[in-house]
Amino acid sequence: MKTILLILVVCCAFLARSNSQENRIWTYAKTGSTCEGTLQGRSPDGAEIQIKRKDNGKLLTVKAEMLIEEDQKQIAAWQAPAAEVKEANPTPSPPDGSRQVDIQKKLKTIVISSYEANDVTLTEAIDFLRLRCSELDETEIAKSKKGINFVITSPPQINPLRVSVQPRLQNIPAATLLQYIAYKVRMKVIIKEYFVELVPLGAPDTPELKATASEVAAAAAKIIIPRTDFENCQLDEAVNFFNARIKELALGKNAPVVILDAKADSGATIRELRVKNVSVLALVSYVASFTGHQVLSEGNILRITKK
């Protein structure tokens, strides 16, 4: 399945990073302390910037109001070079009519009147976005099809990722807010066929078994599960759920069967997955990849095994 990076040129939450900016000495107004580095990005409201330090190459997030007036003027005038924006979007747009295009349209047309967050978890921030997108989606008539699926793909953490968005943002497109939230937790946004995925920066794309791979894959791609709601669900429990829903929804005798082979870790945990109207093929591929497995197709079987 094709995947595309969500790159917003007109209403991007944070301007694309640029390596062509010159080093500058940034000065804190209150203390007079300085930091030398290049300006890498700016929030849509200009309240925060990212500086790549010259001494160690690390990214430093700074509130613009903490800097001297001259630095603030530099921030206000900064723009990402067009060449850098173009380079940041190497993936071609999906063909007209694809589900990715539909998701892009929803993200761009859904406008959230107001949003502010004070140290909420990433899950809470995305739950808010999921709810508002469902409420405000005017691209669909059927209530069951309204909204956007969001999934968070990140390694287990002792302390959940947290988000603060202040001051309050007004009349912000869902796409812009999503990119803003992703920036805050150092993640990137990928639009897939059935959902929008947040993954850590630098992480590889989640592989998916294509419907064209085999007859069983094609059959699994046609079976749409109306709702999937996993929380701390073990892999074997997920497989049992898939098979039960396939039995209910599949038409014909050659229905796909999902199995775990001897190498699979049946106790691997899916922390959270809340989506609707997603194909069996997409769900099995995602769950397998999230838990460090892969999917192989054999006859009428989708076999989950260790990579």
TAHURA-V664222 format. One record per pair of residues at least 12 apart in sequence whose ideal C-beta (glycine too) atoms are under 10 Angstrom apart, sorted by sequence separation. I is the first residue (numbers start at 0). GAP is how many residues later the second one is. D is the distance in whole Angstrom. If there is no record, write none. Layout:
I/GAP/D, I/GAP/D
This chain:
23/12/7, 24/12/9, 25/12/10, 37/12/10, 38/12/6, 39/12/5, 48/12/7, 49/12/8, 63/12/8, 133/12/5, 134/12/8, 164/12/8, 186/12/6, 187/12/8, 208/12/9, 228/12/10, 242/12/9, 245/12/7, 292/12/6, 293/12/8, 22/13/6, 23/13/7, 25/13/8, 36/13/9, 37/13/7, 38/13/8, 47/13/6, 48/13/6, 61/13/9, 114/13/7, 132/13/8, 133/13/3, 184/13/8, 186/13/6, 187/13/5, 189/13/10, 191/13/9, 227/13/8, 242/13/9, 272/13/8, 290/13/8, 292/13/6, 293/13/5, 22/14/6, 23/14/7, 36/14/4, 37/14/5, 47/14/7, 48/14/8, 114/14/9, 132/14/5, 133/14/8, 174/14/9, 181/14/10, 185/14/7, 186/14/6, 187/14/8, 191/14/8, 227/14/9, 241/14/9, 242/14/6, 272/14/7, 280/14/8, 287/14/9, 291/14/7, 292/14/6, 22/15/6, 23/15/7, 35/15/9, 36/15/5, 37/15/9, 47/15/6, 48/15/6, 131/15/9, 132/15/5, 164/15/7, 184/15/9, 185/15/5, 187/15/8, 189/15/7, 192/15/8, 241/15/9, 242/15/6, 287/15/10, 290/15/10, 291/15/6, 20/16/9, 21/16/7, 22/16/10, 34/16/6, 36/16/4, 37/16/8, 46/16/6, 47/16/7, 50/16/10, 111/16/9, 130/16/8, 131/16/10, 132/16/9, 164/16/7, 174/16/10, 181/16/6, 184/16/10, 185/16/9, 186/16/9, 189/16/8, 191/16/7, 224/16/9, 241/16/5, 242/16/9, 269/16/9, 280/16/9, 287/16/5, 20/17/4, 21/17/9, 35/17/7, 36/17/5, 46/17/6, 47/17/10, 111/17/8, 114/17/8, 129/17/7, 132/17/8, 162/17/9, 180/17/8, 181/17/9, 187/17/10, 224/17/8, 227/17/8, 240/17/9, 269/17/6, 272/17/8, 284/17/9, 286/17/8, 287/17/9, 19/18/9, 20/18/5, 34/18/6, 35/18/5, 36/18/8, 40/18/9, 42/18/9, 45/18/6, 46/18/7, 47/18/10, 48/18/8, 128/18/10, 129/18/7, 162/18/6, 177/18/7, 181/18/10, 182/18/10, 192/18/10, 226/18/10, 238/18/10, 239/18/9, 283/18/6, 287/18/10, 288/18/9, 18/19/8, 20/19/7, 34/19/9, 35/19/7, 36/19/9, 39/19/6, 44/19/9, 45/19/10, 109/19/9, 112/19/9, 128/19/8, 129/19/8, 162/19/10, 164/19/7, 181/19/9, 222/19/9, 225/19/9, 238/19/5, 267/19/9, 270/19/9, 283/19/10, 284/19/10, 287/19/9, 17/20/8, 34/20/9, 36/20/9, 39/20/9, 40/20/9, 42/20/10, 111/20/5, 129/20/5, 160/20/10, 162/20/10, 163/20/7, 177/20/8, 224/20/5, 237/20/9, 238/20/7, 267/20/9, 269/20/6, 283/20/7, 16/21/9, 17/21/8, 18/21/8, 36/21/9, 39/21/10, 42/21/9, 110/21/10, 111/21/8, 128/21/7, 162/21/5, 174/21/10, 223/21/10, 224/21/8, 238/21/6, 268/21/9, 269/21/7, 280/21/8, 16/22/9, 17/22/7, 36/22/9, 41/22/8, 48/22/9, 106/22/10, 109/22/7, 161/22/8, 162/22/6, 173/22/10, 219/22/9, 222/22/8, 237/22/10, 257/22/8, 267/22/8, 268/22/7, 279/22/8, 16/23/5, 17/23/8, 25/23/9, 36/23/7, 38/23/10, 48/23/10, 109/23/5, 111/23/10, 112/23/9, 126/23/9, 160/23/8, 161/23/8, 222/23/6, 224/23/9, 225/23/9, 267/23/4, 14/24/10, 15/24/9, 16/24/5, 109/24/10, 111/24/7, 125/24/5, 160/24/4, 224/24/7, 235/24/6, 255/24/7, 263/24/9, 266/24/10, 267/24/7, 14/25/9, 15/25/8, 25/25/6, 34/25/7, 36/25/10, 48/25/10, 109/25/9, 110/25/7, 124/25/10, 125/25/9, 159/25/10, 160/25/9, 222/25/10, 223/25/7, 234/25/7, 238/25/9, 254/25/10, 255/25/8, 257/25/9, 265/25/10, 267/25/7, 13/26/9, 14/26/6, 45/26/9, 48/26/6, 106/26/8, 109/26/5, 125/26/6, 147/26/7, 160/26/8, 219/26/8, 222/26/5, 257/26/6, 264/26/7, 13/27/5, 14/27/5, 23/27/8, 25/27/10, 34/27/8, 47/27/10, 105/27/7, 108/27/9, 109/27/6, 122/27/10, 124/27/10, 218/27/9, 221/27/10, 222/27/6, 238/27/8, 263/27/9, 264/27/7, 12/28/10, 13/28/7, 14/28/9, 22/28/10, 46/28/10, 108/28/9, 109/28/8, 149/28/8, 192/28/9, 221/28/9, 222/28/9, 235/28/8, 237/28/10, 255/28/9, 259/28/10, 263/28/10, 264/28/7, 11/29/10, 13/29/6, 14/29/8, 22/29/9, 24/29/9, 45/29/6, 48/29/8, 108/29/7, 109/29/8, 122/29/7, 221/29/9, 234/29/7, 235/29/9, 236/29/9, 257/29/9, 263/29/6, 12/30/7, 13/30/7, 20/30/10, 22/30/10, 23/30/9, 45/30/6, 105/30/9, 108/30/7, 121/30/6, 147/30/9, 151/30/10, 193/30/9, 219/30/9, 234/30/7, 235/30/4, 236/30/10, 237/30/9, 249/30/9, 257/30/9, 262/30/9, 263/30/10, 12/31/5, 20/31/9, 22/31/5, 105/31/6, 153/31/8, 218/31/8, 233/31/9, 234/31/6, 235/31/7, 237/31/10, 248/31/8, 11/32/7, 12/32/10, 34/32/10, 38/32/9, 45/32/9, 105/32/9, 121/32/8, 153/32/10, 218/32/9, 222/32/8, 233/32/7, 234/32/7, 235/32/9, 236/32/10, 237/32/6, 260/32/10, 10/33/8, 16/33/8, 18/33/8, 41/33/6, 105/33/6, 151/33/9, 153/33/7, 218/33/8, 222/33/7, 233/33/5, 234/33/4, 236/33/9, 259/33/8, 13/34/9, 14/34/10, 17/34/10, 25/34/9, 27/34/8, 33/34/10, 41/34/9, 104/34/6, 105/34/8, 152/34/9, 221/34/10, 233/34/7, 234/34/8, 245/34/6, 13/35/9, 14/35/10, 16/35/8, 27/35/10, 30/35/9, 38/35/7, 121/35/10, 151/35/8, 218/35/7, 219/35/9, 220/35/10, 232/35/10, 233/35/6, 234/35/7, 237/35/8, 244/35/7, 260/35/9, 7/36/10, 13/36/8, 25/36/7, 28/36/8, 29/36/7, 31/36/9, 38/36/7, 41/36/6, 102/36/10, 123/36/9, 124/36/9, 218/36/7, 219/36/5, 232/36/7, 233/36/8, 267/36/10, 28/37/6, 29/37/10, 40/37/9, 41/37/9, 101/37/7, 109/37/9, 122/37/7, 124/37/9, 125/37/9, 136/37/9, 152/37/9, 160/37/10, 218/37/5, 219/37/10, 231/37/6, 232/37/5, 242/37/10, 257/37/9, 27/38/6, 28/38/6, 29/38/10, 39/38/10, 41/38/9, 101/38/9, 109/38/8, 120/38/10, 121/38/7, 122/38/8, 123/38/9, 124/38/5, 135/38/8, 215/38/8, 217/38/10, 219/38/8, 230/38/10, 231/38/8, 232/38/8, 241/38/6, 244/38/9, 245/38/10, 265/38/9, 267/38/10, 26/39/10, 27/39/6, 28/39/5, 38/39/6, 40/39/8, 120/39/4, 121/39/4, 122/39/10, 123/39/8, 124/39/10, 149/39/9, 150/39/10, 160/39/10, 214/39/8, 215/39/9, 216/39/8, 229/39/9, 230/39/8, 231/39/6, 232/39/9, 258/39/9, 263/39/9, 264/39/10, 25/40/10, 26/40/6, 27/40/8, 28/40/8, 39/40/9, 105/40/9, 119/40/10, 120/40/7, 121/40/7, 122/40/10, 124/40/8, 215/40/5, 229/40/5, 230/40/7, 231/40/8, 232/40/7, 260/40/10, 262/40/10, 263/40/5, 25/41/6, 26/41/5, 28/41/10, 38/41/10, 105/41/8, 106/41/7, 120/41/6, 121/41/6, 132/41/6, 150/41/9, 214/41/9, 215/41/8, 229/41/8, 230/41/5, 241/41/7, 255/41/9, 262/41/9, 263/41/6, 264/41/7, 16/42/9, 25/42/8, 26/42/10, 28/42/8, 105/42/6, 119/42/7, 120/42/7, 131/42/7, 213/42/10, 215/42/10, 227/42/10, 229/42/7, 230/42/8, 240/42/9, 241/42/6, 256/42/9, 258/42/6, 260/42/6, 262/42/5, 263/42/6, 26/43/8, 27/43/9, 28/43/9, 101/43/10, 118/43/5, 119/43/6, 147/43/9, 148/43/9, 150/43/9, 228/43/9, 229/43/4, 230/43/8, 255/43/10, 256/43/6, 257/43/8, 258/43/7, 259/43/8, 260/43/7, 261/43/9, 262/43/4, 25/44/10, 26/44/6, 117/44/10, 118/44/8, 119/44/8, 129/44/10, 132/44/10, 150/44/5, 151/44/10, 152/44/6, 153/44/8, 228/44/8, 229/44/7, 255/44/6, 256/44/5, 257/44/5, 258/44/5, 259/44/5, 260/44/5, 261/44/10, 262/44/10, 25/45/5, 102/45/6, 116/45/9, 117/45/9, 118/45/5, 119/45/9, 128/45/6, 131/45/9, 132/45/9, 148/45/6, 149/45/6, 150/45/7, 151/45/8, 152/45/7, 153/45/7, 154/45/8, 227/45/6, 228/45/5, 229/45/9, 237/45/8, 238/45/8, 241/45/8, 253/45/9, 254/45/7, 255/45/7, 256/45/7, 257/45/8, 258/45/7, 259/45/8, 260/45/8, 23/46/10, 24/46/9, 101/46/9, 102/46/8, 116/46/5, 117/46/6, 147/46/10, 148/46/4, 149/46/5, 150/46/5, 151/46/5, 152/46/5, 153/46/6, 227/46/7, 228/46/8, 237/46/9, 240/46/10, 253/46/5, 255/46/6, 256/46/9, 257/46/7, 258/46/9, 259/46/10, 23/47/8, 116/47/6, 117/47/8, 118/47/10, 147/47/8, 148/47/7, 149/47/8, 150/47/7, 151/47/8, 152/47/8, 226/47/8, 227/47/5, 228/47/9, 252/47/9, 25/48/9, 115/48/9, 116/48/4, 117/48/7, 128/48/6, 147/48/6, 148/48/9, 149/48/7, 150/48/9, 154/48/9, 226/48/8, 227/48/7, 238/48/8, 25/49/9, 115/49/6, 116/49/8, 127/49/9, 128/49/6, 153/49/8, 226/49/5, 227/49/10, 237/49/5, 238/49/10, 23/50/7, 114/50/6, 115/50/6, 152/50/7, 224/50/9, 225/50/6, 226/50/8, 227/50/6, 237/50/9, 115/51/7, 116/51/9, 224/51/8, 225/51/6, 226/51/9, 115/52/4, 116/52/10, 124/52/9, 125/52/8, 128/52/7, 223/52/9, 224/52/8, 225/52/9, 227/52/10, 234/52/7, 237/52/10, 114/53/7, 115/53/7, 124/53/9, 127/53/9, 152/53/6, 223/53/6, 224/53/6, 229/53/10, 234/53/8, 237/53/9, 113/54/6, 114/54/5, 115/54/10, 223/54/7, 224/54/8, 232/54/9, 113/55/7, 114/55/8, 124/55/10, 125/55/7, 150/55/9, 223/55/6, 224/55/6, 227/55/6, 234/55/9, 112/56/10, 113/56/6, 114/56/10, 124/56/5, 125/56/10, 222/56/6, 223/56/8, 234/56/5, 245/56/10, 20/57/8, 111/57/8, 112/57/7, 113/57/8, 114/57/6, 124/57/10, 221/57/7, 222/57/4, 224/57/9, 229/57/8, 233/57/9, 234/57/10, 111/58/9, 112/58/6, 113/58/8, 220/58/5, 221/58/8, 222/58/8, 223/58/9, 224/58/6, 227/58/10, 234/58/8, 20/59/9, 110/59/10, 111/59/8, 112/59/8, 114/59/10, 121/59/7, 124/59/8, 219/59/7, 220/59/8, 221/59/9, 223/59/10, 227/59/9, 242/59/10, 17/60/9, 19/60/10, 20/60/9, 110/60/6, 111/60/5, 121/60/9, 124/60/9, 219/60/4, 220/60/4, 222/60/10, 241/60/8, 17/61/9, 19/61/6, 110/61/7, 111/61/8, 119/61/10, 218/61/8, 219/61/4, 220/61/8, 17/62/5, 18/62/10, 109/62/10, 110/62/6, 111/62/6, 114/62/6, 121/62/8, 218/62/9, 219/62/9, 241/62/10, 14/63/8, 15/63/10, 16/63/7, 17/63/6, 19/63/8, 20/63/10, 109/63/7, 110/63/7, 116/63/10, 121/63/5, 132/63/10, 216/63/10, 217/63/8, 219/63/9, 238/63/9, 14/64/7, 15/64/4, 19/64/7, 108/64/8, 109/64/4, 110/64/10, 111/64/9, 116/64/8, 120/64/10, 216/64/6, 219/64/7, 14/65/4, 15/65/9, 17/65/9, 18/65/8, 107/65/6, 108/65/8, 109/65/8, 110/65/9, 111/65/6, 114/65/9, 121/65/8, 215/65/9, 219/65/9, 238/65/7, 13/66/9, 14/66/10, 15/66/10, 17/66/5, 106/66/7, 107/66/8, 108/66/9, 110/66/10, 114/66/9, 129/66/10, 237/66/9, 15/67/10, 16/67/7, 17/67/9, 106/67/5, 107/67/5, 109/67/9, 116/67/9, 128/67/9, 216/67/10, 11/68/9, 15/68/5, 16/68/10, 105/68/7, 106/68/4, 107/68/9, 210/68/8, 212/68/9, 216/68/9, 235/68/10, 14/69/9, 15/69/5, 17/69/10, 105/69/9, 106/69/9, 234/69/7, 14/70/8, 15/70/9, 17/70/10, 104/70/10, 106/70/9, 125/70/9, 210/70/6, 8/71/10, 15/71/8, 16/71/8, 103/71/8, 106/71/7, 209/71/8, 210/71/9, 15/72/5, 102/72/10, 106/72/9, 125/72/7, 208/72/6, 8/73/9, 11/73/8, 14/73/10, 15/73/9, 207/73/8, 208/73/9, 207/74/7, 208/75/8, 209/75/9, 219/75/9, 8/76/6, 11/76/9, 121/76/8, 207/76/9, 208/76/5, 7/77/10, 8/77/9, 207/77/4, 219/77/8, 6/78/8, 194/78/9, 206/78/7, 207/78/7, 216/78/8, 218/78/10, 6/79/10, 8/79/9, 148/79/9, 205/79/8, 206/79/10, 208/79/8, 217/79/9, 8/80/8, 194/80/6, 205/80/6, 207/80/9, 208/80/10, 216/80/5, 219/80/10, 6/81/6, 7/81/9, 193/81/7, 194/81/10, 206/81/9, 207/81/8, 215/81/5, 218/81/8, 6/82/4, 106/82/9, 143/82/7, 193/82/9, 194/82/10, 205/82/9, 206/82/6, 212/82/9, 213/82/9, 214/82/8, 215/82/8, 219/82/6, 4/83/8, 5/83/10, 6/83/9, 143/83/9, 193/83/7, 194/83/7, 205/83/5, 212/83/9, 213/83/4, 215/83/7, 218/83/10, 4/84/7, 6/84/8, 106/84/8, 193/84/4, 204/84/9, 205/84/7, 212/84/6, 213/84/8, 214/84/9, 215/84/5, 3/85/9, 4/85/8, 192/85/9, 193/85/7, 203/85/10, 208/85/8, 213/85/9, 214/85/8, 215/85/7, 216/85/7, 4/86/6, 6/86/10, 191/86/10, 192/86/8, 208/86/5, 213/86/9, 215/86/6, 3/87/5, 103/87/6, 193/87/10, 194/87/8, 206/87/7, 207/87/9, 208/87/8, 209/87/10, 213/87/10, 215/87/10, 2/88/8, 3/88/8, 102/88/5, 192/88/9, 193/88/5, 194/88/10, 206/88/9, 208/88/7, 213/88/9, 1/89/8, 3/89/7, 101/89/10, 102/89/8, 106/89/7, 192/89/6, 193/89/8, 196/89/8, 1/90/9, 3/90/6, 99/90/10, 100/90/9, 102/90/9, 105/90/9, 191/90/7, 1/91/10, 2/91/9, 99/91/5, 101/91/10, 102/91/9, 194/91/8, 1/92/6, 98/92/9, 99/92/7, 102/92/8, 103/92/10, 193/92/9, 0/93/10, 1/93/9, 97/93/10, 98/93/8, 99/93/6, 102/93/6, 191/93/10, 196/93/10, 208/93/8, 3/94/9, 5/94/10, 98/94/5, 99/94/9, 191/94/8, 97/95/8, 98/95/6, 1/96/7, 3/96/6, 7/96/10, 10/96/10, 98/96/9, 99/96/10, 0/97/10, 1/97/10, 2/97/8, 3/97/9, 5/97/9, 10/97/8, 93/97/8, 0/98/9, 1/98/7, 5/98/7, 9/98/9, 0/99/9, 3/99/9, 7/99/9, 90/99/9, 93/99/9, 3/100/8, 7/100/8, 90/100/10, 206/100/9, 5/101/7, 5/102/10, 62/103/10, 155/113/8, 90/114/10, 155/115/7, 153/117/9, 46/118/10, 47/118/10, 152/118/10, 46/119/8, 151/119/8, 44/120/9, 46/120/7, 151/120/7, 152/120/10, 44/121/10, 150/121/8, 151/121/9, 42/122/9, 44/122/7, 46/122/10, 60/122/9, 150/122/6, 44/123/10, 60/123/9, 150/123/8, 44/124/7, 148/124/9, 149/124/8, 150/124/7, 43/125/8, 44/125/10, 60/125/10, 148/125/8, 149/125/8, 42/126/10, 148/126/4, 44/127/9, 58/127/9, 147/127/10, 148/127/7, 150/127/10, 43/128/8, 147/128/10, 148/128/8, 146/129/8, 148/129/7, 145/130/10, 146/130/10, 144/131/8, 43/132/6, 47/132/10, 143/132/7, 144/132/7, 43/133/9, 49/133/9, 143/133/7, 148/133/10, 152/133/8, 43/135/8, 44/135/9, 47/135/9, 141/135/10, 150/135/7, 43/136/6, 47/136/9, 152/136/8, 153/136/10, 42/137/7, 152/137/6, 151/138/10, 43/139/10, 150/139/8, 42/140/7, 42/141/9, 40/142/7, 133/142/9, 129/144/8, 126/145/10, 129/145/10, 125/146/10, 126/147/8, 122/148/9, 125/148/10, 122/149/7, 122/151/10, 12/156/10, 12/159/9, 12/160/9, 10/161/8, 10/162/5, 12/162/8, 13/162/9, 9/163/10, 11/163/9, 12/163/5, 10/164/7, 11/164/7, 12/164/7, 7/165/8, 9/165/10, 10/165/5, 12/165/7, 13/165/6, 9/166/10, 12/166/3, 13/166/7, 7/167/6, 11/167/6, 12/167/4, 6/168/10, 7/168/7, 10/168/9, 11/168/9, 12/168/8, 13/168/9, 5/169/7, 12/169/8, 13/169/5, 7/170/9, 12/170/6, 13/170/10, 7/171/6, 11/171/10, 12/171/9, 5/172/7, 6/172/9, 5/173/7, 5/176/9, 12/176/9, 98/178/10, 98/180/10, 6/181/10, 7/181/9, 5/182/8, 6/182/9, 4/183/7, 5/183/4, 98/183/10, 4/184/7, 5/184/7, 3/185/10, 4/185/6, 5/185/5, 3/186/7, 4/186/8, 2/187/5, 3/187/5, 2/188/7, 3/188/8, 1/189/9, 2/189/5, 1/190/8, 2/190/8, 5/190/7, 0/191/7, 1/191/7, 5/191/10, 0/192/5, 0/193/9, 2/194/8, 4/200/9, 2/202/6, 2/203/8, 2/204/10, 2/205/8, 0/206/10, 1/206/9, 0/207/5, 0/208/9, 1/208/10, 0/209/6, 0/210/8, 0/211/10, 0/220/9, 0/278/9, 0/280/8, 0/281/7, 0/284/8
